[in-house]
Amino acid sequence: MVEKIRQACVQAAIAGFEQGRLDGLCEEGAVETAVSYIQKLNFDQLLRDDSRHK
C-alpha cells in the first residue's frame, strides 16, 4: 500500500510539473503546480482500490 501511495504521489508530481511548464510557468510555478496535483490525489479511492485487490 505504501508503495502504491508513493507511486501515485510521484506520478502526480511529474504530471503537475510538466503541465505547469507547458502552461509557461517558471520552475517555481511548475513546482507549485506539482504540489497542487499531489494535494488533489484521492487517497480514499486508492485505499478502496487496494482493498478490492486483496
C-alpha positions as CSV (number, residue, x, y, z in Angstrom):
1,M,0.0,0.0,0.0
2,V,2.8,2.4,0.9
3,E,4.4,1.8,-2.5
4,K,1.1,2.4,-4.3
5,I,0.7,5.8,-2.5
6,R,4.4,6.7,-3.2
7,Q,3.9,5.9,-6.9
8,A,0.7,8.0,-7.0
9,C,2.5,11.0,-5.5
10,V,5.4,10.7,-7.9
11,Q,3.1,10.4,-10.9
12,A,1.0,13.4,-9.7
13,A,4.2,15.5,-9.2
14,I,5.6,14.7,-12.6
15,A,2.2,15.4,-14.3
16,G,1.8,18.6,-12.4
17,F,5.3,19.9,-13.1
18,E,5.0,19.0,-16.8
19,Q,1.7,20.7,-17.0
20,G,3.0,23.8,-15.3
21,R,5.9,24.0,-17.7
22,L,3.6,23.5,-20.7
23,D,1.4,26.3,-19.3
24,G,4.5,28.6,-19.5
25,L,5.2,28.7,-15.7
26,C,8.6,29.3,-14.4
27,E,10.3,26.4,-12.5
28,E,8.9,27.6,-9.1
29,G,5.4,27.9,-10.5
30,A,5.7,24.4,-12.0
31,V,6.7,23.0,-8.6
32,E,3.7,24.7,-7.0
33,T,1.5,23.1,-9.7
34,A,3.1,19.7,-8.9
35,V,2.4,20.2,-5.2
36,S,-1.2,21.1,-6.1
37,Y,-1.6,17.9,-8.1
38,I,-0.4,15.8,-5.1
39,Q,-2.8,17.6,-2.8
40,K,-5.7,16.7,-5.1
41,L,-5.0,13.0,-5.0
42,N,-7.9,10.9,-3.8
43,F,-6.3,8.7,-1.1
44,D,-9.7,7.3,-0.1
45,Q,-10.0,5.9,-3.7
46,L,-6.5,4.5,-3.6
47,L,-7.3,2.7,-0.3
48,R,-10.6,1.3,-1.7
49,D,-8.9,0.1,-4.9
50,D,-6.2,-1.5,-2.9
51,S,-8.6,-3.3,-0.6
52,R,-10.5,-4.7,-3.6
53,H,-7.3,-6.3,-5.0
54,K,-6.6,-8.3,-1.9
